[in-house]
Amino acid sequence: MMNSTLIDNKIEEAYGIVRENAEKKKRQNRKKRFVQWGTVAAAMVVAIGFCGANPALAKELPLIGSVIERVQELLGFQEIPTEEIVTLVPTGQGKCNAGEREEAGDNNTGAIGIQSTETSVEATESTQYQTSDQGYTITLTDYYTTNQAIFLGVKMESEEGFPEMSADSDGKSQIMIATLEEYSFRSGDPVHGGRVLLGQLVDKHTFLGLVRIDYKSIQTGDQGYYEEIPEEMSLQLEIPYFFLYPKGASKETVHGSWKFPELSVSQSDKEMQVIEIGETNAAGFGLDRIEVSPVELTVYDIFPEDHLVMTVVLDKDGRKLTYAGNNTNELAVSGYDISEITVYLYDYDEYMEIKGLALGENSSAFLEILEKNALYEKKISIETDKS
């Protein structure tokens, strides 16, 4: 199958966000390297290197249970409610919530690294959401949904073994997946997606990761814009090719056909909030609403058609929230005090000139510039356990 230009563009856009986030982490860690290298850093190294350094122990840790639970801490989503994760179980057994599946075995999650899954294929029967081609087996293991996105747990296995993968300072690697996505609520051509499979190699043959599909990326179609994503829907997913990023080498493209059975998806409404704002200033900049889930916060901004803006959100302590997905309006909330946030709309080109200031330990200069030059500013209180 020839590469789709549309999918490739989606992938490059998604990978650009990943690279930007990785660079932010890298620059932050460079400043801290000499003062924080100690017990915590050593623990990170041990966790990341656990499987490679201890292959005998790794073989004793088969993958049974939720991939999402295993990778969420590595990816910064520590707050995903376990009982809301739906596990996709072997053929003929239906599906169940991870929190209800005691017989599924352990749910060990490393503090930073992900534990090995070698020999897991022998330990479990073939699953319904598993397909193989070109020496690669891809399994959809579980999912979690919010009012903003679908999170898919994915296990990818290579018969010959993966190359050593490029990784950021936290040990995270990514595989960029081209997708064709058909949804029950939309008609016309499938959604051409460029999705990030973000996770980690846990042994030479196994990669565990998380794919996040934000609803805004699937709301347009031949019949126009879908204002709301239904609470119940189905998804049929096909992967025509994917990109690997070996350490120190050019990307590798793997073509094939990995098509999965239709997956029924139900949104979780646990701890969801929609905060209606509905205001603009005289220049036409403002906010429509804020949506909050246990893992992320999405800002729906308003701005004139002839203007491109960057949305910046600071938590109660003045810390800038980081991106949760492929859109800068989707922000991770784990580790932040979002009982009060401040939202700024800033001219995009001007923001590119000052964004480096947000990476430093002292964010006062960044905050001063934001407050002085923002096109719009709004403080918003959010009901949380911390408020």
Buried (B, 14 or more C-beta within 10 A) or exposed (E): EEEBEBBBEBBEEBBEBBEEBBEBBEEBBEEEEEEEEEEEEEEBBBBBEBBBEBEEEBBEBBBBBBBBBBBBBBBBBBBBBBEBBBBBBEEEEEBBBBBEBEEBEEBEBBEBBBBBBBBBBEEBEEBBBBBBBEEBBBBBBBBBBBBBBBBBBBBBBBEEEBBBBBBBBBBBBBBBBBBBBBBBBBEEEBBBBBBBBBBBBBBBBBBBBBBBBBBBBBBEBEEEEBEEBEEEBBBBBBBBBBBBBEEEEEBEEBEBEBEBBEBEBBBBEEBBEEBEBEEBEEEBBBBEBBBBBBBBBBBBBBBEEEEEBBBBBBBBEEBBBBBBBBBBBBBBBBEBBBBBBBBBBBBBEBBEEBBEBBBEEEBEEBBEBBEEEBBBBBEBEBEBEEE
